Amino acid sequence: MNAAIVRSSAVERIPHRELRKNSAEILRRVAAGESFEITNHGEVVAILRQPSADDLWHAEMARPATRSRGWNTIRPVKAKRPMQDVLDELREDRL
């Protein structure tokens, strides 16, 4: 690891660039039980640690969408005007 890593008693503090450069190594260490404070311009912006059982429970609650039957029966619809015109009109509403 780079000399930019600052070691403390329980959690290592590393700059986000170090995380980006050595993400595989850092993630292996997290999997082994270590934790890291991630800094940006010297300020701690995140803590990287193994997920708790509660974290995993919440992650399992959000599951990917599944497709059920019938998608192949949907017929394409021809637009009455160019899609770019519709998008331009919608964007005008936000200005």
N, C-alpha and C positions, 0 to 999 in steps of 0.2 A: 504494500500500500504506500501511498504517497506520504511524505512528511507533513502534509497539510492536515492530517488527521490529528485531532486533539483527544487524548485519552483521559477519561475521568474514571471514577471508581466503578460505576455500573454501566454507564451508557457512553458510547463513543460519539463525539461530535464531529461531523464531516461536512465539508461544503458540498453543495449540490453538484458541482463539477466533478468531484471525486466519485459521487454516486453514479453519475453518468458514465465516467470512464471505467469504473470497476463494478458495474452493477451485478454481474454474475457472481463475483467473489463475495460482495456484500450480501446478496440474497442467500448464498450458501451459509454465510455466517448467521444471518437472521434465522434461517431454518434450523440451525444448530442451537438457537436460543439467545443469541446476542441481540442487543437493541442499539439503535443509532438515532442521534438527533441530527437532522438535516438543516443546514444553514444556508441562507442567501444573504450575501453582503454582511456576514457575521451575525445575523439574527436567526434564531431558531424558528423555522417555518413548518417543520413536520417532525414526527417521531415515527421511525420505522421499527416495527417489532412483529413477533409472531402474533397471529390472531388468537384471541381468546375463544373459548367455547361459545360465549355469547355472540362474538363477532361472526363466527361460522354459522350459528343458528340464523342470524339475520341475513347472511349472504345466501343461505339456502332458500330463504323465503322469496327472494327475487330470482325467478328462473326465466330462462329464455322462452320467447313465444314459440308455440308449436303450430304447425299448419294442419288444419283438418281437411277433409275431402272437399272437392268442388271448385278448387281454384282453376282448374283447366276448363271449366265451363263458362268462365267469365269472358264475355266478348269485348274486344277493343272498341273504344268509342272515338269517333273522329271529332276533333275540336272544330267549333264553328268559326274560330278565328285563331290566328297564330298565338302560340303560348307566350311568346315574348311580349305581345301586346297586353295580355292578361297580367303578366308579372310587372310590367311597367306601370300599369294602372294601379295595382296593389301597392307598389312602392311609393307612388305619389301620395297615397293616404298617410304614409308615415312621415312625410316631410312637413 
